Amino acid sequence: MYLLNHYTAGVILFGDRTQLISHSLPKVNFDNYEAVLSFVLVNNNHWKLLYIHANTSTVFLVDPAQSIKELDDSEHAAKRIQEHFRMRSHSITDWVDVKWKGGVMGHPLQTDGCSCGVVVVKMAKAVMESFPLIPNVNFECSKKYMKRERRELALEILEASGSV
């Protein structure tokens, strides 16, 4: 599974062609991977999960908030992913002939306006734990639970950075 940084994922999904050229990832051979996982910051205020599952040629743009457009957003993301691989194919042909489609995976919904980051991190963990299967993500999203998860996630990040 290739872990794509959130900035490059945002450029691929929402950037213009000039931005795409400088984020073509020429040193990455995606044929060596069965999936791509990333986070995407939308409108500088909301996190979504991007999961590209090569075995099923499916792109999931997962919104932790309730959205009736999740399939449409995933289909649009699949189109942008397709364009990205075609654009970078001047000498690179990995994943260029894949016919990407959008998909929806089951997941819990955030219950407040500030836990999208925590929810997408927990969804990413579920994706990684069930890989190569596509998970039906399920965990509690109450405000109390999200508060505890946010604190635990912060401690984990600090411990990993050597700051604690």
Backbone as a printed PyTorch tensor [residue, N CA C, xyz], in Angstrom:
tensor([[[  0.8590,  -1.1690,   0.0000],
         [  0.0000,   0.0000,   0.0000],
         [  0.9060,   1.2340,   0.0000]],

        [[  0.6660,   2.1140,  -0.9630],
         [  1.4370,   3.3550,  -1.0420],
         [  0.7050,   4.4320,  -0.2490]],

        [[  1.4270,   5.1100,   0.6520],
         [  0.8480,   6.2010,   1.4340],
         [  1.2090,   7.5140,   0.7540]],

        [[  0.2120,   8.1440,   0.1780],
         [  0.3780,   9.3780,  -0.5880],
         [  0.1780,  10.5690,   0.3350]],

        [[  1.0770,  11.5590,   0.2600],
         [  0.9100,  12.7090,   1.1500],
         [ -0.3370,  13.4990,   0.7680]],

        [[ -0.9140,  14.1400,   1.7520],
         [ -2.2110,  14.8020,   1.5570],
         [ -2.1410,  15.9480,   0.5550]],

        [[ -1.0110,  16.6340,   0.4800],
         [ -0.9230,  17.7630,  -0.4490],
         [ -0.9900,  17.2710,  -1.8940]],

        [[ -0.2100,  16.2380,  -2.2080],
         [ -0.2200,  15.6860,  -3.5660],
         [ -1.5910,  15.1180,  -3.9080]],

        [[ -2.2290,  14.4530,  -2.9520],
         [ -3.5850,  13.9320,  -3.1900],
         [ -4.5380,  15.0700,  -3.5340]],

        [[ -4.4270,  16.1820,  -2.8220],
         [ -5.2770,  17.3420,  -3.1060],
         [ -5.0220,  17.9260,  -4.4770]],

        [[ -3.7530,  17.9760,  -4.8820],
         [ -3.4200,  18.4820,  -6.2170],
         [ -4.0020,  17.5640,  -7.2850]],

        [[ -3.8720,  16.2510,  -7.0970],
         [ -4.4020,  15.2990,  -8.0800],
         [ -5.9160,  15.4500,  -8.2150]],

        [[ -6.6050,  15.5840,  -7.0880],
         [ -8.0720,  15.6390,  -7.1330],
         [ -8.6280,  17.0140,  -7.4790]],

        [[ -7.9470,  18.0800,  -7.0740],
         [ -8.5400,  19.4080,  -7.2070],
         [ -7.6600,  20.4310,  -7.9220]],

        [[ -6.4130,  20.0810,  -8.2310],
         [ -5.4910,  21.0380,  -8.8390],
         [ -5.6940,  21.1870, -10.3330]],

        [[ -5.0340,  22.1980, -10.8890],
         [ -5.0900,  22.3720, -12.3450],
         [ -3.9270,  21.6190, -12.9890]],

        [[ -3.9280,  21.5700, -14.3030],
         [ -2.9520,  20.7680, -15.0420],
         [ -1.5090,  21.1820, -14.7500]],

        [[ -1.2690,  22.4870, -14.5850],
         [  0.1010,  22.9290, -14.3100],
         [  0.5830,  22.4090, -12.9580]],

        [[ -0.3070,  22.3250, -11.9840],
         [  0.0670,  21.7640, -10.6870],
         [  0.3160,  20.2620, -10.8010]],

        [[ -0.4910,  19.5820, -11.6060],
         [ -0.3460,  18.1330, -11.7570],
         [  1.0260,  17.7500, -12.2900]],

        [[  1.5450,  18.5280, -13.2150],
         [  2.8290,  18.2110, -13.8310],
         [  3.9300,  18.1390, -12.7820]],

        [[  3.9120,  19.0620, -11.8270],
         [  4.9690,  19.0700, -10.8130],
         [  4.7160,  18.0590,  -9.6900]],

        [[  3.6080,  17.3450,  -9.7380],
         [  3.3010,  16.3220,  -8.7370],
         [  2.9960,  14.9800,  -9.4130]],

        [[  3.7680,  14.6430, -10.4420],
         [  3.4930,  13.4270, -11.2140],
         [  4.0870,  12.1640, -10.5890]],

        [[  4.8710,  12.3120,  -9.5320],
         [  5.4580,  11.1730,  -8.8190],
         [  6.2430,  10.2530,  -9.7620]],

        [[  7.2150,  10.7940, -10.5020],
         [  7.9200,   9.9920, -11.5030],
         [  8.7410,   8.8370, -10.9310]],

        [[  9.1090,   8.9050,  -9.6580],
         [  9.9270,   7.8410,  -9.0690],
         [  9.0970,   6.7110,  -8.4630]],

        [[  7.7710,   6.8530,  -8.5020],
         [  6.9000,   5.8290,  -7.9160],
         [  6.3630,   4.9300,  -9.0230]],

        [[  6.5810,   3.6230,  -8.8910],
         [  5.9980,   2.6580,  -9.8140],
         [  4.7850,   2.0430,  -9.1110]],

        [[  3.6080,   2.5090,  -9.4820],
         [  2.3930,   2.0600,  -8.8050],
         [  2.0750,   0.5960,  -9.0730]],

        [[  2.6960,  -0.0040, -10.0940],
         [  2.5100,  -1.4380, -10.3180],
         [  3.0650,  -2.2630,  -9.1540]],

        [[  3.9080,  -1.6530,  -8.3290],
         [  4.4520,  -2.3340,  -7.1540],
         [  3.5000,  -2.2900,  -5.9580]],

        [[  2.3600,  -1.6370,  -6.1300],
         [  1.4090,  -1.4530,  -5.0290],
         [  0.0240,  -1.9510,  -5.4320]],

        [[ -0.7370,  -2.3960,  -4.4480],
         [ -2.1120,  -2.8330,  -4.6820],
         [ -3.1250,  -1.7770,  -4.2690]],

        [[ -2.6330,  -0.7060,  -3.6370],
         [ -3.5460,   0.3360,  -3.1640],
         [ -2.7720,   1.6100,  -2.8710]],

        [[ -3.5230,   2.7020,  -2.8000],
         [ -2.9960,   3.9950,  -2.3690],
         [ -3.9360,   4.5070,  -1.2860]],

        [[ -3.3580,   5.0690,  -0.2430],
         [ -4.1430,   5.6090,   0.8600],
         [ -3.6530,   7.0190,   1.1590]],

        [[ -4.6020,   7.9240,   1.3680],
         [ -4.2330,   9.3050,   1.6660],
         [ -5.3860,  10.0090,   2.3640]],

        [[ -5.0990,  11.1990,   2.8250],
         [ -6.1110,  12.1140,   3.3390],
         [ -6.1920,  13.2730,   2.3690]],

        [[ -7.3370,  13.9190,   2.2980],
         [ -7.5180,  15.0710,   1.4150],
         [ -8.1860,  16.1770,   2.2250]],

        [[ -7.5800,  17.3560,   2.1850],
         [ -8.1640,  18.5150,   2.8520],
         [ -9.0250,  19.2600,   1.8360]],

        [[-10.3140,  19.3550,   2.1120],
         [-11.2740,  19.9740,   1.1990],
         [-11.6280,  21.3640,   1.7240]],

        [[-11.4760,  22.3580,   0.8680],
         [-11.8010,  23.7520,   1.2140],
         [-11.1020,  24.2310,   2.4840]],

        [[ -9.9330,  23.6900,   2.7540],
         [ -9.1240,  24.0640,   3.9250],
         [ -9.8400,  23.9060,   5.2650]],

        [[-10.9140,  23.0900,   5.3070],
         [-11.6030,  22.9470,   6.5920],
         [-12.2450,  21.5790,   6.8250]],

        [[-12.0360,  20.6170,   5.9350],
         [-12.6930,  19.3190,   6.1120],
         [-11.8250,  18.2120,   5.5180]],

        [[-11.5790,  17.1740,   6.3050],
         [-10.7660,  16.0480,   5.8630],
         [-11.6350,  14.9220,   5.3220]],

        [[-11.1730,  14.3380,   4.2060],
         [-11.7750,  13.1330,   3.6470],
         [-10.6680,  12.1000,   3.4720]],

        [[-11.0720,  10.8510,   3.3510],
         [-10.1360,   9.7560,   3.1330],
         [-10.1490,   9.3860,   1.6550]],

        [[ -8.9690,   9.2550,   1.0620],
         [ -8.8400,   8.7820,  -0.3140],
         [ -8.2360,   7.3870,  -0.2740]],

        [[ -8.9540,   6.4270,  -0.8510],
         [ -8.4830,   5.0480,  -0.9070],
         [ -8.6380,   4.5610,  -2.3360]],

        [[ -7.5200,   4.2090,  -2.9560],
         [ -7.5110,   3.6990,  -4.3260],
         [ -7.1730,   2.2150,  -4.2410]],

        [[ -8.1260,   1.3800,  -4.6170],
         [ -8.0000,  -0.0730,  -4.4960],
         [ -7.7880,  -0.6470,  -5.8950]],

        [[ -6.5410,  -0.9860,  -6.2010],
         [ -6.1870,  -1.3920,  -7.5620],
         [ -6.8480,  -2.7000,  -7.9830]],

        [[ -6.9760,  -3.6590,  -7.0750],
         [ -7.5310,  -4.9660,  -7.4460],
         [ -8.9510,  -4.8770,  -7.9800]],

        [[ -9.7170,  -3.8910,  -7.5150],
         [-11.0930,  -3.7140,  -7.9850],
         [-11.2390,  -2.4660,  -8.8580]],

        [[-10.1200,  -1.7870,  -9.1290],
         [-10.1170,  -0.5520,  -9.9380],
         [-11.0990,   0.4790,  -9.3830]],

        [[-11.1350,   0.5870,  -8.0580],
         [-12.1170,   1.4480,  -7.4110],
         [-11.4400,   2.5520,  -6.6130]],

        [[-11.9950,   3.7490,  -6.7420],
         [-11.5350,   4.9100,  -5.9810],
         [-12.6300,   5.2780,  -4.9870]],

        [[-12.2530,   5.3660,  -3.7300],
         [-13.1760,   5.7590,  -2.6680],
         [-12.7350,   7.1190,  -2.1320]],

        [[-13.5890,   8.1140,  -2.2220],
         [-13.3550,   9.3880,  -1.5530],
         [-14.3880,   9.4410,  -0.4330]],

        [[-13.9380,   9.1040,   0.7600],
         [-14.8370,   8.8360,   1.8780],
         [-14.9940,  10.0910,   2.7350]],

        [[-16.2330,  10.5200,   2.8840],
         [-16.5580,  11.7200,   3.6440],
         [-17.0750,  11.3160,   5.0220]],

        [[-16.3710,  11.7070,   6.0940],
         [-16.8480,  11.3230,   7.4230],
         [-18.1560,  12.0010,   7.8170]],

        [[-18.4830,  13.1200,   7.1720],
         [-19.7690,  13.7730,   7.4110],
         [-20.8120,  13.1340,   6.5010]],

        [[-22.0430,  13.2300,   6.8700],
         [-23.0940,  12.6540,   6.0310],
         [-23.1510,  13.4020,   4.7060]],

        [[-23.0920,  12.6630,   3.5990],
         [-23.0940,  13.2830,   2.2790],
         [-23.8390,  12.3990,   1.2910]],

        [[-24.8360,  12.9710,   0.6360],
         [-25.5530,  12.2170,  -0.3920],
         [-24.7500,  12.1940,  -1.6910]],

        [[-23.6540,  12.9580,  -1.7460],
         [-22.8310,  13.0500,  -2.9480],
         [-21.5900,  12.1660,  -2.8920]],

        [[-21.5010,  11.2700,  -1.9200],
         [-20.2660,  10.5060,  -1.7570],
         [-19.9300,   9.6730,  -2.9960]],

        [[-20.9040,   9.0240,  -3.6060],
         [-20.6300,   8.2580,  -4.8190],
         [-20.2280,   9.1920,  -5.9540]],

        [[-20.9310,  10.3000,  -6.1230],
         [-20.5660,  11.2740,  -7.1610],
         [-19.1500,  11.7930,  -6.9420]],

        [[-18.8160,  12.1090,  -5.6890],
         [-17.4700,  12.5990,  -5.3810],
         [-16.4170,  11.5370,  -5.6770]],

        [[-16.7240,  10.2820,  -5.3700],
         [-15.7900,   9.1900,  -5.6540],
         [-15.6320,   8.9850,  -7.1580]],

        [[-16.7180,   9.1060,  -7.9020],
         [-16.6310,   8.9750,  -9.3610],
         [-15.8120,  10.1110,  -9.9620]],

        [[-15.9920,  11.3250,  -9.4480],
         [-15.1860,  12.4580,  -9.9160],
         [-13.7090,  12.2300,  -9.5650]],

        [[-13.4510,  11.7170,  -8.3620],
         [-12.0770,  11.4130,  -7.9610],
         [-11.4780,  10.3480,  -8.8790]],

        [[-12.2640,   9.3350,  -9.2460],
         [-11.7820,   8.2910, -10.1550],
         [-11.3960,   8.8910, -11.5030]],

        [[-12.1900,   9.8260, -11.9840],
         [-11.8820,  10.5000, -13.2490],
         [-10.5680,  11.2760, -13.1420]],

        [[-10.3780,  11.9730, -12.0310],
         [ -9.1420,  12.7430, -11.8340],
         [ -7.9310,  11.8220, -11.6890]],

        [[ -8.1080,  10.6800, -11.0280],
         [ -7.0220,   9.7010, -10.8990],
         [ -6.6540,   9.1750, -12.2830]],

        [[ -7.6640,   8.8610, -13.0890],
         [ -7.4410,   8.3930, -14.4600],
         [ -6.6390,   9.4290, -15.2500]],

        [[ -7.0440,  10.6920, -15.1560],
         [ -6.3390,  11.7720, -15.8520],
         [ -4.9000,  11.8870, -15.3600]],

        [[ -4.7020,  11.7350, -14.0730],
         [ -3.3520,  11.8270, -13.5030],
         [ -2.4390,  10.7570, -14.0940]],

        [[ -2.9110,   9.5150, -14.1460],
         [ -2.0580,   8.4500, -14.6690],
         [ -1.8330,   8.5880, -16.1700]],

        [[ -2.7930,   9.0960, -16.8920],
         [ -2.5780,   9.3470, -18.3280],
         [ -1.5890,  10.4810, -18.5330]],

        [[ -1.6850,  11.5250, -17.7210],
         [ -0.8130,  12.6800, -17.8420],
         [  0.6430,  12.3040, -17.5610]],

        [[  0.8630,  11.4200, -16.6150],
         [  2.2340,  11.0820, -16.2470],
         [  2.8070,   9.9770, -17.1200]],

        [[  2.0920,   9.5610, -18.1460],
         [  2.5010,   8.3840, -18.9180],
         [  3.4620,   8.6760, -20.0640]],

        [[  4.1120,   9.8260, -20.0570],
         [  5.0690,  10.1060, -21.1320],
         [  6.1010,   8.9910, -21.2360]],

        [[  6.5760,   8.5180, -20.1150],
         [  7.4780,   7.3690, -20.1320],
         [  7.1110,   6.3590, -19.0510]],

        [[  6.0370,   6.6470, -18.3340],
         [  5.6070,   5.7910, -17.2320],
         [  4.2300,   5.2270, -17.5820]],

        [[  4.0880,   3.9170, -17.5060],
         [  2.8180,   3.3210, -17.9310],
         [  2.0790,   2.5950, -16.8130]],

        [[  2.5690,   2.6900, -15.5760],
         [  1.8840,   2.0040, -14.4860],
         [  0.4920,   2.5780, -14.2790]],

        [[ -0.4720,   1.7230, -14.1840],
         [ -1.8800,   2.0270, -13.9140],
         [ -2.5230,   2.9140, -14.9860]],

        [[ -1.8590,   3.1290, -16.1170],
         [ -2.4030,   4.0440, -17.1240],
         [ -3.6070,   3.4530, -17.8550]],

        [[ -3.6880,   2.1330, -17.9730],
         [ -4.7940,   1.5010, -18.6940],
         [ -5.9330,   1.0380, -17.7820]],

        [[ -5.8340,   1.3270, -16.5040],
         [ -6.8860,   0.9250, -15.5640],
         [ -8.1010,   1.8240, -15.7630]],

        [[ -9.2660,   1.2250, -15.8210],
         [-10.5280,   1.9790, -15.9230],
         [-11.0690,   2.1750, -14.5040]],

        [[-10.7090,   3.2740, -13.8960],
         [-11.0970,   3.5430, -12.5140],
         [-12.5720,   3.8840, -12.4170]],

        [[-13.1890,   3.4160, -11.3310],
         [-14.5960,   3.7460, -11.0610],
         [-14.7030,   4.2160,  -9.6140]],

        [[-15.7320,   4.9740,  -9.3270],
         [-15.9680,   5.4340,  -7.9660],
         [-16.7130,   4.3940,  -7.1690]],

        [[-16.4860,   4.3850,  -5.8760],
         [-17.1720,   3.4480,  -5.0010],
         [-17.4920,   4.0750,  -3.6600]],

        [[-18.3130,   3.3790,  -2.9070],
         [-18.6960,   3.8170,  -1.5630],
         [-18.4550,   2.6550,  -0.6130]],

        [[-17.8090,   2.9350,   0.5020],
         [-17.6470,   1.9100,   1.5370],
         [-18.4410,   2.3370,   2.7670]],

        [[-18.9520,   1.3540,   3.4710],
         [-19.6940,   1.6550,   4.6880],
         [-18.7830,   2.2540,   5.7390]],

        [[-19.2670,   3.2710,   6.4380],
         [-18.4660,   3.9050,   7.4820],
         [-19.3730,   4.6820,   8.4270]],

        [[-18.9040,   4.9200,   9.6520],
         [-19.6870,   5.7300,  10.5810],
         [-19.6220,   7.2030,  10.1840]],

        [[-20.5490,   7.9840,  10.7070],
         [-20.6020,   9.4140,  10.4000],
         [-20.2050,  10.2250,  11.6210]],

        [[-19.4360,  11.2670,  11.3760],
         [-19.0770,  12.1400,  12.4890],
         [-20.3380,  12.8310,  13.0020]],

        [[-20.3750,  13.0540,  14.3050],
         [-21.5730,  13.6160,  14.9210],
         [-21.3920,  15.0670,  15.3370]],

        [[-20.2390,  15.6390,  15.0270],
         [-19.9890,  17.0350,  15.3560],
         [-19.3060,  17.7090,  14.1730]],

        [[-18.9340,  18.9420,  14.3230],
         [-18.3190,  19.6750,  13.2240],
         [-16.8140,  19.7660,  13.3040]],

        [[-16.1890,  18.9850,  14.1970],
         [-14.7440,  19.1480,  14.3710],
         [-13.9620,  17.8360,  14.4550]],

        [[-14.5790,  16.7170,  14.2060],
         [-13.8920,  15.4310,  14.3690],
         [-13.5580,  14.7340,  13.0550]],

        [[-13.6660,  15.4230,  11.9370],
         [-13.4170,  14.7610,  10.6530],
         [-12.0040,  14.1790,  10.5820]],

        [[-11.0150,  14.8880,  11.1240],
         [ -9.6440,  14.3870,  11.1000],
         [ -9.4850,  13.1030,  11.8860]],

        [[-10.0710,  13.0570,  13.0540],
         [-10.0040,  11.8510,  13.8830],
         [-10.7070,  10.6950,  13.1790]],

        [[-11.8580,  10.9710,  12.5980],
         [-12.6280,   9.9200,  11.9260],
         [-11.8560,   9.3700,  10.7260]],

        [[-11.2350,  10.2310,   9.9080],
         [-10.5110,   9.7070,   8.7400],
         [ -9.2740,   8.9240,   9.1570]],

        [[ -8.6220,   9.3090,  10.2480],
         [ -7.4840,   8.5240,  10.7370],
         [ -7.9590,   7.1390,  11.1790]],

        [[ -9.0710,   7.0710,  11.8800],
         [ -9.6070,   5.7740,  12.3030],
         [-10.0610,   4.9430,  11.0990]],

        [[-10.6370,   5.5970,  10.0790],
         [-11.0220,   4.8690,   8.8680],
         [ -9.7810,   4.3350,   8.1590]],

        [[ -8.7170,   5.1370,   8.0870],
         [ -7.4760,   4.6970,   7.4460],
         [ -6.9090,   3.4760,   8.1660]],

        [[ -6.9630,   3.4960,   9.4820],
         [ -6.4950,   2.3430,  10.2590],
         [ -7.3160,   1.0990,   9.9130]],

        [[ -8.6250,   1.2510,   9.8190],
         [ -9.4900,   0.1140,   9.4750],
         [ -9.1810,  -0.4100,   8.0740]],

        [[ -8.9230,   0.4920,   7.1350],
         [ -8.5700,   0.0950,   5.7670],
         [ -7.2780,  -0.7130,   5.7850]],

        [[ -6.2810,  -0.2220,   6.5060],
         [ -4.9910,  -0.9120,   6.5490],
         [ -5.1000,  -2.2720,   7.2330]],

        [[ -5.8990,  -2.3470,   8.2740],
         [ -6.0470,  -3.6180,   8.9960],
         [ -6.7960,  -4.6690,   8.1880]],

        [[ -7.6960,  -4.2550,   7.3070],
         [ -8.4720,  -5.2290,   6.5350],
         [ -7.8770,  -5.4950,   5.1540]],

        [[ -6.8650,  -4.7430,   4.7700],
         [ -6.2720,  -4.8770,   3.4460],
         [ -5.8170,  -6.3120,   3.2100]],

        [[ -6.0860,  -6.9040,   2.0500],
         [ -6.5480,  -6.3040,   0.7960],
         [ -8.0640,  -6.2520,   0.6330]],

        [[ -8.8040,  -6.6780,   1.6540],
         [-10.2630,  -6.5970,   1.5680],
         [-10.7140,  -5.1530,   1.7560]],

        [[-11.8660,  -4.8210,   1.2010],
         [-12.4530,  -3.5000,   1.4030],
         [-13.3080,  -3.5780,   2.6610]],

        [[-13.0090,  -2.7530,   3.6490],
         [-13.7120,  -2.8930,   4.9220],
         [-15.0950,  -2.2630,   4.9200]],

        [[-15.9000,  -2.7200,   5.8420],
         [-17.1080,  -2.0030,   6.2250],
         [-16.7410,  -1.3930,   7.5710]],

        [[-16.3160,  -0.1420,   7.5500],
         [-15.7440,   0.5030,   8.7250],
         [-16.8390,   0.7660,   9.7560]],

        [[-16.5440,   0.4070,  11.0060],
         [-17.5310,   0.6020,  12.0610],
         [-16.8220,   0.9060,  13.3740]],

        [[-17.0870,   2.0600,  13.9310],
         [-16.6180,   2.4310,  15.2580],
         [-17.5310,   3.5320,  15.7830]],

        [[-17.4470,   3.7550,  17.0770],
         [-18.3040,   4.7580,  17.7160],
         [-17.8610,   6.1660,  17.3230]],

        [[-18.8080,   7.0650,  17.1480],
         [-18.4910,   8.4520,  16.7820],
         [-19.1310,   9.4790,  17.7170]],

        [[-19.4880,   9.0550,  18.9280],
         [-20.0790,  10.0230,  19.8570],
         [-19.0550,  11.1090,  20.1910]],

        [[-19.5390,  12.2490,  20.6380],
         [-18.6400,  13.3550,  20.9860],
         [-17.6620,  12.9420,  22.0820]],

        [[-18.1550,  12.2020,  23.0570],
         [-17.3010,  11.7450,  24.1560],
         [-16.2000,  10.8150,  23.6340]],

        [[-16.5710,   9.8850,  22.7730],
         [-15.6010,   8.9460,  22.2090],
         [-14.5850,   9.6800,  21.3300]],

        [[-15.0300,  10.6300,  20.5270],
         [-14.1200,  11.3820,  19.6600],
         [-13.1400,  12.2150,  20.4860]],

        [[-13.6070,  12.7630,  21.5920],
         [-12.7260,  13.5350,  22.4750],
         [-11.6060,  12.6440,  22.9990]],

        [[-11.9670,  11.4320,  23.4360],
         [-10.9700,  10.4910,  23.9350],
         [-10.0190,  10.0470,  22.8170]],

        [[-10.5660,   9.7480,  21.6380],
         [ -9.7390,   9.3120,  20.5070],
         [ -8.7820,  10.4180,  20.0510]],

        [[ -9.2520,  11.6590,  20.0590],
         [ -8.4100,  12.7970,  19.6720],
         [ -7.2110,  12.9020,  20.6180]],

        [[ -7.4680,  12.7440,  21.9040],
         [ -6.3950,  12.8180,  22.9000],
         [ -5.4130,  11.6600,  22.7090]],

        [[ -5.9140,  10.4470,  22.5220],
         [ -5.0420,   9.2900,  22.3220],
         [ -4.2170,   9.4310,  21.0490]],

        [[ -4.8240,   9.9450,  19.9980],
         [ -4.1050,  10.1620,  18.7440],
         [ -3.0010,  11.2010,  18.9320]],

        [[ -3.3000,  12.2820,  19.6440],
         [ -2.2960,  13.3140,  19.9090],
         [ -1.1240,  12.7380,  20.7000]],

        [[ -1.4150,  11.9350,  21.7190],
         [ -0.3460,  11.3150,  22.5080],
         [  0.4990,  10.3740,  21.6570]],

        [[ -0.1480,   9.6180,  20.7900],
         [  0.5750,   8.6960,  19.9050],
         [  1.5090,   9.4590,  18.9670]],

        [[  1.0390,  10.5740,  18.4270],
         [  1.8730,  11.3970,  17.5430],
         [  3.0550,  11.9690,  18.3160]],

        [[  2.7960,  12.4950,  19.5000],
         [  3.8780,  13.0610,  20.3090],
         [  4.9040,  12.0010,  20.6970]],

        [[  4.4500,  10.8190,  21.0790],
         [  5.3740,   9.7420,  21.4360],
         [  6.2220,   9.3230,  20.2390]],

        [[  5.6150,   9.2430,  19.0700],
         [  6.3480,   8.8510,  17.8620],
         [  7.3750,   9.9030,  17.4620]],

        [[  7.1030,  11.1680,  17.7920],
         [  8.0320,  12.2390,  17.4240],
         [  9.1430,  12.4130,  18.4530]],

        [[  9.0440,  11.7110,  19.5830],
         [ 10.0520,  11.8280,  20.6250],
         [  9.8530,  13.0360,  21.5160]],

        [[  8.6930,  13.6700,  21.4430],
         [  8.4300,  14.8840,  22.2150],
         [  7.8840,  14.6070,  23.6050]],

        [[  7.5930,  13.3580,  23.9210],
         [  7.0200,  13.0500,  25.2360],
         [  8.0410,  12.3270,  26.0820]]])
